[in-house]
């Protein structure tokens, strides 16, 4: 990766380096005096977000302006996003990409198809559940209980993918598999209240019913895609 200038200056690399800096700061606060320590999740989240944005700006400035002394390779991406919200803003890259339908905002027909397959309704239930758990963990005083942090990661990643898919229709290939992964959390017994746990023997029946319900419209969509043949 370090031999590829474009990849090193990309948002992915800079975000990765920024997360590493946040981890180092967490270690510093862990072994520092009690004045800098806090067990409240909301304070930890705000602190990490502040360090992340500061690290992101500093690392991007250092890599682009000092290490390579070159223009930003991601500038055309920001121009495309800017052109979507400002019709008067146009460059060569924006006219090249936005002329195709795939780079436009996602259309309502695609959303309706995803709703008919049950992907959006079922995943919306899981998203609401994860948001509830996240807010509950923030304001909960008892921090000894084990938290499923990885579910919050899925939630944040899904939100980013949904935003990408809404802005550029071609990027819908990112949120669709992610929503499928969220639906699999229906089988996660730790995600649901303890009153539902005694009914865990029915989870396979619920799983089969979900698959059957989604495959009715999904099978039709697969047939339509197989009929498409290139020239």
KEVEX-806517 format. One record per residue: residue number from 1; residue in one letter; y, x, z of N, C-alpha, C, CB in turn. Coordinates in steps of 0.02 Angstrom, whole numbers. Each point is the difference from the previous one (the first is absolute). Glycine has a CB too. Layout:
<lumvexs>
LUMVEX, nr, rest, ny, nx, nz, cay, cax, caz, cy, cx, cz, cby, cbx, cbz
LUMVEX, NUM, A, Y, X, Z, Y, X, Z, Y, X, Z, Y, X, Z
...
</lumvexs>
This chain:
<lumvexs>
LUMVEX, nr, rest, ny, nx, nz, cay, cax, caz, cy, cx, cz, cby, cbx, cbz
LUMVEX, 1, X, -60, 41, 0, 60, -41, 0, 63, 43, 0, -63, -89, 60
LUMVEX, 2, X, 60, 146, -26, 60, 41, 5, 17, 35, -66, -26, 17, 121
LUMVEX, 3, X, -20, -18, -169, 16, 27, -65, 32, -50, -46, -93, 78, 14
LUMVEX, 4, X, 94, -141, 7, 29, -53, -41, 67, -20, 29, -115, -41, -33
LUMVEX, 5, X, 168, 59, 0, 67, -14, 26, 15, -74, 4, 37, 108, -47
LUMVEX, 6, X, -59, -146, -5, 14, -71, -1, -36, -36, 57, 16, 6, -124
LUMVEX, 7, X, -78, 14, 138, -37, -32, 54, 27, 20, 68, -101, -1, -73
LUMVEX, 8, X, 123, 63, 78, 27, 23, 64, 66, -34, 17, -57, 110, -18
LUMVEX, 9, X, 96, -125, -32, 65, -34, 11, -6, -76, -1, 56, 98, -51
LUMVEX, 10, X, -117, -124, 45, -9, -73, -3, 9, -32, 68, -79, 16, -97
LUMVEX, 11, X, 86, -81, 97, 7, -36, 63, -63, 4, 42, 80, -77, -57
LUMVEX, 12, X, -137, 83, 25, -63, 5, 38, -1, 62, 43, -59, -61, -91
LUMVEX, 13, X, 74, 119, 61, -2, 62, 38, 52, 1, 55, -41, 59, -102
LUMVEX, 14, X, 102, -81, 87, 53, 0, 49, -16, -47, 58, 83, 28, -90
LUMVEX, 15, X, -112, -86, 74, -21, -47, 52, -55, 31, 43, 30, -97, -73
LUMVEX, 16, X, -77, 132, 42, -54, 32, 37, 27, 53, 48, -77, -21, -96
LUMVEX, 17, X, 123, 63, 72, 30, 51, 42, 40, -32, 57, 5, 78, -98
LUMVEX, 18, X, 27, -134, 84, 40, -34, 51, -45, -27, 56, 86, -30, -87
LUMVEX, 19, X, -144, 4, 68, -47, -25, 50, -26, 57, 44, -32, -93, -78
LUMVEX, 20, X, 21, 151, 47, -22, 58, 39, 53, 20, 51, -69, 39, -97
LUMVEX, 21, X, 132, -41, 77, 54, 16, 46, 3, -49, 58, 64, 52, -94
LUMVEX, 22, X, -77, -116, 79, -2, -51, 54, -56, 15, 49, 49, -85, -79
LUMVEX, 23, X, -107, 106, 52, -57, 18, 44, 18, 58, 46, -80, -41, -87
LUMVEX, 24, X, 114, 91, 59, 21, 57, 41, 49, -21, 55, -18, 76, -98
LUMVEX, 25, X, 63, -122, 81, 47, -24, 50, -35, -40, 54, 89, -3, -87
LUMVEX, 26, X, -141, -33, 69, -39, -37, 50, -33, 48, 49, -20, -92, -83
LUMVEX, 27, X, -4, 148, 58, -30, 50, 44, 53, 29, 47, -86, 28, -87
LUMVEX, 28, X, 146, -18, 61, 55, 25, 41, 16, -48, 56, 46, 62, -98
LUMVEX, 29, X, -41, -127, 82, 16, -49, 51, -58, -10, 49, 75, -57, -81
LUMVEX, 30, X, -136, 69, 58, -58, -8, 44, 0, 51, 56, -64, -46, -96
LUMVEX, 31, X, 84, 108, 80, -1, 54, 50, 69, 15, 28, -98, 48, -59
LUMVEX, 32, X, 147, -90, 44, 67, 11, 26, 7, -34, 68, 46, 7, -117
LUMVEX, 33, X, 12, -3, 144, 13, -31, 65, -3, -76, -5, 71, 99, 33
LUMVEX, 34, X, -74, -131, 24, -6, -73, 2, 63, -34, -27, -77, 11, 97
LUMVEX, 35, X, 132, 27, -102, 61, -29, -25, -6, -23, -73, 63, 72, 79
LUMVEX, 36, X, -105, -36, -118, -8, -16, -71, -61, -42, -14, 58, 106, -27
LUMVEX, 37, X, -99, -120, 77, -61, -36, -10, 11, -75, 12, -66, 101, 34
LUMVEX, 38, X, 27, -140, -71, 3, -73, 7, -67, -29, -21, 125, -2, -20
LUMVEX, 39, X, -149, -48, 56, -62, -33, -16, 11, -66, -37, -50, 53, 100
LUMVEX, 40, X, 113, -72, -109, 14, -61, -36, -9, 11, -75, 81, -36, 90
LUMVEX, 41, X, -121, -7, -121, -15, 9, -71, 62, -8, -43, -115, -42, 22
LUMVEX, 42, X, 160, -4, -4, 59, -11, -40, 45, 61, -2, -6, -121, 29
LUMVEX, 43, X, 11, 157, 28, 40, 61, 3, -32, 55, -43, 41, -30, 116
LUMVEX, 44, X, -107, 35, -112, -36, 50, -39, 9, -13, -75, -84, 14, 93
LUMVEX, 45, X, 80, -77, -113, 8, -18, -70, 70, 18, -25, -83, -92, 14
LUMVEX, 46, X, 134, 74, 24, 69, 15, -20, 10, 75, -4, 40, -107, 53
LUMVEX, 47, X, -66, 144, -4, 7, 72, 1, -33, 31, -61, 4, -1, 125
LUMVEX, 48, X, -64, -22, -142, -35, 28, -58, 36, -17, -65, -107, -9, 62
LUMVEX, 49, X, 134, -51, -67, 36, -19, -61, 62, 43, -10, -43, -117, 12
LUMVEX, 50, X, 79, 130, 43, 60, 42, -5, -18, 70, -23, 55, -68, 90
LUMVEX, 51, X, -107, 98, -59, -20, 67, -20, -27, 2, -71, -26, 25, 120
LUMVEX, 52, X, -7, -79, -140, -27, -1, -68, 56, 1, -52, -101, -62, 41
LUMVEX, 53, X, 151, 19, -33, 54, -3, -49, 41, 65, 0, 4, -125, 14
LUMVEX, 54, X, 7, 153, 45, 37, 64, 3, -40, 55, -35, 55, -35, 108
LUMVEX, 55, X, -120, 38, -94, -42, 51, -32, -4, -11, -75, -66, 10, 105
LUMVEX, 56, X, 62, -73, -126, -5, -15, -71, 62, 26, -38, -70, -102, 28
LUMVEX, 57, X, 129, 88, -1, 61, 21, -33, 6, 77, -1, 56, -107, 36
LUMVEX, 58, X, -71, 139, 21, 7, 72, 3, -51, 36, -44, 43, -12, 116
LUMVEX, 59, X, -106, -12, -115, -52, 33, -40, 14, -9, -74, -83, -18, 92
LUMVEX, 60, X, 103, -42, -112, 15, -12, -71, 59, 43, -23, -44, -118, 10
LUMVEX, 61, X, 95, 124, 31, 57, 41, -17, -20, 74, -5, 77, -82, 56
LUMVEX, 62, X, -120, 105, -10, -21, 70, 1, -43, 16, -61, 5, 0, 126
LUMVEX, 63, X, -54, -43, -141, -46, 14, -55, 36, -1, -67, -94, -49, 67
LUMVEX, 64, X, 136, -2, -78, 30, -8, -66, 59, 48, -11, -35, -121, 3
LUMVEX, 65, X, 79, 124, 46, 62, 38, -10, -6, 74, 17, 61, -105, 24
LUMVEX, 66, X, -104, 123, 22, -5, 69, 22, -62, 35, -28, 61, -31, 105
LUMVEX, 67, X, -119, -1, -97, -62, 32, -21, -5, 5, -76, -55, -42, 104
LUMVEX, 68, X, 71, -12, -139, -8, 0, -73, 67, 1, -37, -106, -62, 16
LUMVEX, 69, X, 160, 40, 18, 66, -3, -32, -4, -37, -67, 32, 108, 57
LUMVEX, 70, X, -65, -167, -55, -10, -38, -61, 19, -73, 13, -93, 78, -36
LUMVEX, 71, X, 104, -116, -18, 17, -71, 9, -60, -39, 28, 82, 8, -94
LUMVEX, 72, X, -67, -66, 121, -51, -42, 31, -44, -30, -54, 75, -25, 97
LUMVEX, 73, X, -141, 39, -95, -46, -28, -50, -12, -75, 10, -54, 112, -8
LUMVEX, 74, X, 71, -137, 67, -9, -72, 13, 62, -40, -16, -81, 30, 89
LUMVEX, 75, X, 130, 1, -120, 63, -35, -13, -11, -59, -47, 62, 107, 18
LUMVEX, 76, X, -107, -99, -67, -11, -55, -48, -32, -60, 34, -11, 83, -92
LUMVEX, 77, X, -28, -71, 146, -30, -57, 36, 54, -40, 36, -106, 65, 15
LUMVEX, 78, X, 153, -29, 17, 55, -35, 33, 43, -36, -52, -1, 85, 93
LUMVEX, 79, X, 8, -56, -152, 40, -33, -52, -33, -66, -23, 43, 112, -37
LUMVEX, 80, X, -110, -111, 32, -35, -61, -20, 8, -55, 52, -83, 69, -64
LUMVEX, 81, X, 77, -50, 128, 9, -50, 53, 72, -25, 2, -91, 55, 66
LUMVEX, 82, X, 138, -10, -78, 70, -20, 1, 16, -48, -58, 29, 109, 54
LUMVEX, 83, X, -60, -97, -111, 12, -43, -58, -27, -71, 10, -3, 101, -72
LUMVEX, 84, X, -47, -108, 115, -29, -66, 12, 48, -45, 39, -113, 51, -1
LUMVEX, 85, X, 155, -21, 42, 46, -38, 41, 72, 3, -28, -74, 22, 100
LUMVEX, 86, X, 85, 20, -150, 66, 6, -30, -8, -2, -76, 43, 68, 99
LUMVEX, 87, X, -33, -126, -130, -10, -5, -73, 46, 45, -40, -36, -116, 18
LUMVEX, 88, X, 93, 135, 9, 47, 42, -37, -19, 73, 0, 88, -81, 30
LUMVEX, 89, X, -135, 101, 15, -20, 71, 4, -57, 12, -50, 35, 7, 123
LUMVEX, 90, X, -25, 40, -170, -50, 15, -50, 1, 74, -15, 10, -115, -49
LUMVEX, 91, X, -71, 143, 43, -9, 69, -22, -57, 0, -52, 40, 48, 111
LUMVEX, 92, X, -55, 10, -137, -54, 5, -49, -67, -20, 32, 63, 92, -61
LUMVEX, 93, X, -76, -68, 121, -63, -16, 33, -6, -74, 16, -1, 114, 49
LUMVEX, 94, X, 55, -144, -26, -3, -72, 18, -11, -43, -62, 75, 22, 98
LUMVEX, 95, X, -43, -5, -154, -10, -38, -61, -70, 11, -29, 122, 8, -23
LUMVEX, 96, X, -150, 51, 35, -67, 15, -25, -54, -38, 37, 41, 113, -33
LUMVEX, 97, X, -33, -120, 99, -52, -31, 40, 10, -76, 8, -12, 108, 60
LUMVEX, 98, X, 73, -129, -48, 11, -70, 16, -5, -46, -61, 73, 38, 93
LUMVEX, 99, X, -79, -10, -153, -8, -43, -58, -69, -31, -2, 81, 70, -62
LUMVEX, 100, X, -130, -41, 97, -68, -27, 2, -7, -51, 57, -45, 108, -48
LUMVEX, 101, X, 4, -158, 36, -10, -53, 50, -33, 27, 63, -9, -83, -93
LUMVEX, 102, X, -33, 134, 85, -37, 27, 57, 46, 31, 52, -96, 20, -75
LUMVEX, 103, X, 157, 1, 56, 46, 31, 46, 52, -49, 26, -17, 107, -60
LUMVEX, 104, X, 8, -170, 44, 45, -51, 26, -25, -23, 69, 31, -37, -118
LUMVEX, 105, X, 7, -9, 150, -22, -28, 63, -65, -39, -11, 120, -7, 41
LUMVEX, 106, X, -160, 1, 10, -63, -36, -6, 15, -73, -16, -56, 79, 81
LUMVEX, 107, X, 15, -108, -127, 12, -68, -21, -37, -49, 46, 14, 39, -119
LUMVEX, 108, X, 9, -101, 117, -29, -52, 43, -72, -16, -19, 114, -47, 16
LUMVEX, 109, X, -131, 57, -79, -69, -14, -22, -50, 44, 35, 45, -35, -111
LUMVEX, 110, X, -28, 98, 120, -45, 46, 35, -9, -20, 73, 36, 92, -77
LUMVEX, 111, X, 19, -112, 109, -4, -21, 70, -43, -63, 7, 113, 50, 21
LUMVEX, 112, X, -106, -96, -69, -41, -61, 3, -73, 15, -9, 96, -65, -45
LUMVEX, 113, X, -112, 112, 0, -71, 19, -9, -29, 31, 63, 23, 18, -121
LUMVEX, 114, X, 16, 24, 154, -24, 31, 62, -8, -51, 56, 56, 106, -33
LUMVEX, 115, X, -15, -158, 32, -7, -54, 49, -62, -42, -14, 124, -3, 15
LUMVEX, 116, X, -139, -9, -78, -58, -40, -17, -65, 35, 19, 65, -51, -93
LUMVEX, 117, X, -66, 117, 87, -60, 37, 21, -8, 4, 76, 9, 65, -105
LUMVEX, 118, X, 43, -84, 141, -2, 3, 73, 21, 66, 28, -89, -82, -5
LUMVEX, 119, X, 109, 129, -38, 17, 66, 24, 63, -1, 44, -52, 49, -103
LUMVEX, 120, X, 104, -82, 79, 63, -3, 38, -7, -43, 63, 63, 16, -107
LUMVEX, 121, X, -94, -76, 103, -5, -41, 62, -41, 34, 55, 9, -101, -71
LUMVEX, 122, X, -68, 129, 54, -42, 31, 51, 33, 63, 28, -101, -46, -58
LUMVEX, 123, X, 131, 86, 14, 32, 61, 24, 63, -16, 41, -44, 62, -99
LUMVEX, 124, X, 77, -118, 84, 58, -20, 39, -19, -16, 72, 53, -45, -104
LUMVEX, 125, X, -112, 17, 114, -24, -14, 68, -8, 65, 39, -58, -103, -40
LUMVEX, 126, X, 28, 154, 8, -10, 65, 33, 66, 34, 13, -111, 11, -56
LUMVEX, 127, X, 157, -15, 9, 66, 32, 9, 36, -32, 59, 7, 25, -122
LUMVEX, 128, X, -9, -91, 128, 33, -34, 57, -33, 21, 65, 29, -98, -73
LUMVEX, 129, X, -94, 106, 72, -35, 21, 61, 19, 71, 20, -95, -76, -29
LUMVEX, 130, X, 99, 121, -19, 19, 69, 15, 72, 5, 24, -83, 39, -85
LUMVEX, 131, X, 127, -78, 55, 70, 0, 22, 5, -25, 72, 39, -19, -118
LUMVEX, 132, X, -77, -32, 135, -1, -26, 68, -24, 53, 49, -20, -117, -44
LUMVEX, 133, X, -35, 151, 27, -26, 53, 44, 50, 57, 7, -116, -30, -34
LUMVEX, 134, X, 150, 47, -21, 48, 55, 2, 59, -17, 46, -34, 32, -116
LUMVEX, 135, X, 61, -92, 109, 56, -20, 44, -23, -6, 72, 52, -62, -96
LUMVEX, 136, X, -113, 38, 107, -27, -5, 67, -8, 68, 33, -59, -105, -34
LUMVEX, 137, X, 37, 155, -5, -9, 68, 27, 66, 32, 17, -105, 11, -66
LUMVEX, 138, X, 157, -28, 27, 66, 30, 13, 27, -20, 68, 23, 0, -123
LUMVEX, 139, X, -29, -64, 139, 29, -26, 62, -50, -6, 57, 81, -62, -70
LUMVEX, 140, X, -142, 88, 60, -50, -3, 53, 12, 58, 49, -83, -55, -78
LUMVEX, 141, X, 79, 40, 141, 11, 51, 51, -63, 41, 13, 85, -74, 52
LUMVEX, 142, X, -143, 44, -61, -63, 36, 12, -18, 40, -62, -39, -89, 81
LUMVEX, 143, X, 47, 154, -78, -14, 43, -58, -68, 33, 4, 121, 21, -10
LUMVEX, 144, X, -161, -40, 59, -66, 31, 8, -52, -31, -47, 29, 25, 118
LUMVEX, 145, X, -15, -86, -141, -47, -33, -44, -1, 34, -68, 18, -108, 61
LUMVEX, 146, X, -78, 113, -89, -8, 35, -64, 33, -41, -56, -107, 53, 41
LUMVEX, 147, X, 147, -19, -82, 33, -32, -55, -33, 22, -66, 109, -6, 65
LUMVEX, 148, X, -111, -39, -112, -27, 15, -66, 58, 23, -45, -95, -84, 15
LUMVEX, 149, X, 113, 147, -7, 58, 27, -35, -12, 0, -75, 28, 70, 99
LUMVEX, 150, X, -91, -61, -120, -15, 4, -71, 16, -66, -35, -89, 85, 24
LUMVEX, 151, X, 84, -141, 11, 17, -64, -30, 74, -4, -15, -95, -54, 61
LUMVEX, 152, X, 136, 84, -18, 72, 1, -12, 17, 44, -60, 21, -19, 122
LUMVEX, 153, X, -60, 71, -131, 9, 41, -60, -14, -40, -63, -32, 103, 66
LUMVEX, 154, X, -22, -142, -66, -16, -43, -56, 57, -49, -13, -122, 11, 24
LUMVEX, 155, X, 150, -37, 31, 54, -49, -7, 62, 31, -33, -44, -60, 101
LUMVEX, 156, X, 63, 120, -79, 58, 34, -28, -13, 19, -73, 31, 43, 114
LUMVEX, 157, X, -90, -18, -127, -16, 19, -69, -2, -60, -46, -66, 97, 44
LUMVEX, 158, X, 40, -153, -20, -1, -61, -40, 70, -24, -15, -108, -31, 51
LUMVEX, 159, X, 153, 34, -2, 70, -19, -12, 33, 43, -53, 6, -39, 117
LUMVEX, 160, X, -20, 104, -116, 28, 45, -51, -28, -16, -69, 15, 89, 87
LUMVEX, 161, X, -80, -102, -91, -32, -15, -64, 25, -68, -28, -101, 67, 35
LUMVEX, 162, X, 110, -116, 9, 25, -65, -22, 70, 7, -28, -71, -58, 86
LUMVEX, 163, X, 112, 98, -53, 69, 11, -25, -2, 34, -69, 42, 9, 118
LUMVEX, 164, X, -86, 39, -127, -7, 33, -64, -23, -48, -54, -26, 106, 59
LUMVEX, 165, X, -23, -149, -42, -24, -48, -49, 50, -53, -18, -112, 20, 45
LUMVEX, 166, X, 155, -40, 2, 51, -50, -15, 54, 29, -46, -23, -54, 111
LUMVEX, 167, X, 41, 117, -101, 53, 30, -40, -24, 19, -70, 51, 43, 105
LUMVEX, 168, X, -112, -18, -110, -27, 21, -64, -70, -31, -7, 66, 110, 1
LUMVEX, 169, X, -73, -155, -49, -62, -38, -6, -60, 45, -14, 67, -97, -41
LUMVEX, 170, X, -56, 152, 7, -56, 44, -16, -31, 30, 63, 54, 25, -110
LUMVEX, 171, X, -15, -19, 162, -25, 29, 63, -37, -50, 43, 95, 79, -4
LUMVEX, 172, X, -110, -138, -23, -38, -49, 39, -71, 24, 14, 69, -90, -50
LUMVEX, 173, X, -91, 141, 14, -67, 28, 12, -4, 35, 68, -14, 14, -123
LUMVEX, 174, X, 71, -1, 155, -1, 28, 68, -9, -53, 53, 72, 92, -40
LUMVEX, 175, X, -32, -147, 40, -7, -48, 55, -64, -42, -5, 123, -4, 5
LUMVEX, 176, X, -150, -8, -65, -59, -44, -5, -61, 29, 36, 44, -41, -110
LUMVEX, 177, X, -63, 104, 99, -57, 28, 39, 16, 4, 75, -34, 65, -101
LUMVEX, 178, X, 97, -53, 118, 19, 4, 70, -8, -68, 34, 79, 93, -26
LUMVEX, 179, X, -62, -146, -8, -10, -67, 28, -74, -16, 8, 107, -37, -53
LUMVEX, 180, X, -148, 63, 7, -73, -9, 7, -26, 35, 63, -11, -8, -125
LUMVEX, 181, X, 38, 67, 140, -19, 35, 61, 20, -38, 62, 10, 108, -61
LUMVEX, 182, X, 49, -140, 59, 23, -39, 57, -46, -60, 12, 117, 37, -23
LUMVEX, 183, X, -141, -68, -30, -44, -58, 8, -65, 21, 35, 49, -53, -102
LUMVEX, 184, X, -71, 115, 92, -61, 23, 34, 8, 2, 75, -27, 67, -100
LUMVEX, 185, X, 90, -68, 125, 11, 0, 72, -19, -67, 32, 92, 82, -17
LUMVEX, 186, X, -109, -132, -23, -27, -62, 28, -64, 14, 39, 51, -65, -94
LUMVEX, 187, X, -86, 119, 75, -63, 16, 33, 10, 45, 61, -57, -10, -110
LUMVEX, 188, X, 119, 30, 124, 15, 42, 57, 5, -42, 63, 62, 81, -75
LUMVEX, 189, X, -111, -74, 120, -3, -42, 60, 56, 17, 48, -123, -8, -14
LUMVEX, 190, X, 148, 70, 14, 53, 19, 47, 68, -27, -19, -65, 102, 24
LUMVEX, 191, X, 70, -129, -85, 64, -25, -23, 15, -71, 25, -12, 72, -101
LUMVEX, 192, X, -39, -107, 121, 8, -70, 18, -5, -10, 76, -47, -33, -112
LUMVEX, 193, X, 74, -22, 138, -2, -12, 73, -72, -3, 26, 108, -62, -9
LUMVEX, 194, X, -114, 73, 75, -67, 2, 30, -35, -67, -4, 41, 89, 76
LUMVEX, 195, X, -2, -143, -83, -32, -66, -5, -41, -7, -64, 94, -48, 67
LUMVEX, 196, X, -77, 87, -118, -35, -5, -64, -60, 48, -1, 107, -34, -57
LUMVEX, 197, X, -107, 83, 101, -54, 51, -1, -69, -31, 9, 81, 82, 46
LUMVEX, 198, X, -91, -132, -2, -67, -30, 4, -24, -30, -66, 24, -24, 118
LUMVEX, 199, X, 21, 10, -164, -19, -28, -64, -11, 53, -53, 64, -102, 29
LUMVEX, 200, X, -74, 165, -7, -6, 55, -49, -63, -5, -42, 64, 71, 78
LUMVEX, 201, X, -114, -111, -54, -60, -8, -40, 14, -40, -64, -69, 6, 104
LUMVEX, 202, X, 127, -40, -106, 18, -38, -58, 42, 40, -49, -5, -103, 69
LUMVEX, 203, X, 18, 166, -53, 46, 38, -43, -28, 12, -69, 45, 55, 102
LUMVEX, 204, X, -111, -48, -108, -30, 10, -65, 4, -64, -42, -77, 87, 49
LUMVEX, 205, X, 71, -144, -16, 7, -64, -36, 72, -7, -25, -91, -53, 71
LUMVEX, 206, X, 139, 70, -27, 70, -3, -21, 13, 48, -58, 34, -31, 117
LUMVEX, 207, X, -64, 91, -113, 9, 49, -54, -27, -27, -66, -9, 93, 85
LUMVEX, 208, X, -50, -124, -83, -29, -26, -61, 43, -57, -29, -115, 31, 42
LUMVEX, 209, X, 142, -74, 1, 42, -54, -23, 64, 27, -32, -47, -74, 91
LUMVEX, 210, X, 76, 127, -61, 60, 30, -29, -15, 29, -70, 43, 27, 116
LUMVEX, 211, X, -99, 8, -122, -18, 30, -64, -12, -54, -53, -50, 99, 60
LUMVEX, 212, X, 14, -151, -40, -13, -55, -48, 65, -33, -22, -113, -19, 53
LUMVEX, 213, X, 157, 6, -4, 64, -32, -17, 43, 42, -46, -6, -58, 108
LUMVEX, 214, X, 6, 124, -98, 41, 44, -41, -32, 13, -68, 43, 53, 104
LUMVEX, 215, X, -109, -57, -109, -33, 15, -63, 4, -56, -50, -77, 73, 63
LUMVEX, 216, X, 96, -133, -42, 5, -56, -47, 53, 15, -52, -37, -81, 89
LUMVEX, 217, X, 98, 96, -67, 53, 17, -46, -5, 73, -23, 73, -85, 56
LUMVEX, 218, X, -101, 128, -14, -6, 70, -18, -47, 11, -59, 23, 29, 118
LUMVEX, 219, X, -77, -67, -120, -47, 5, -56, 33, -21, -66, -95, -23, 79
LUMVEX, 220, X, 138, -27, -75, 36, -22, -59, 49, 53, -24, -11, -118, 39
LUMVEX, 221, X, 44, 152, 8, 47, 53, -19, -36, 59, -32, 75, -35, 93
LUMVEX, 222, X, -135, 51, -67, -38, 56, -29, -20, -16, -72, -42, 31, 114
LUMVEX, 223, X, 21, -93, -127, -18, -19, -68, 59, 5, -47, -88, -76, 46
LUMVEX, 224, X, 147, 56, -22, 60, 5, -43, 18, 72, -15, 41, -107, 49
LUMVEX, 225, X, -51, 151, -1, 16, 71, -12, -50, 32, -48, 51, 6, 115
LUMVEX, 226, X, -115, -27, -110, -50, 28, -45, 9, -22, -72, -79, 2, 95
LUMVEX, 227, X, 113, -58, -106, 12, -25, -67, 55, 40, -35, -36, -113, 37
LUMVEX, 228, X, 77, 149, 1, 55, 39, -29, -28, 63, -33, 81, -45, 86
LUMVEX, 229, X, -68, 54, -149, -24, 58, -37, 58, 34, -35, -114, -54, -16
LUMVEX, 230, X, 115, 119, 21, 54, 38, -32, -8, 5, -74, 13, 64, 104
LUMVEX, 231, X, 39, -43, -138, -2, 8, -73, -34, 65, -19, 105, -68, -11
</lumvexs>
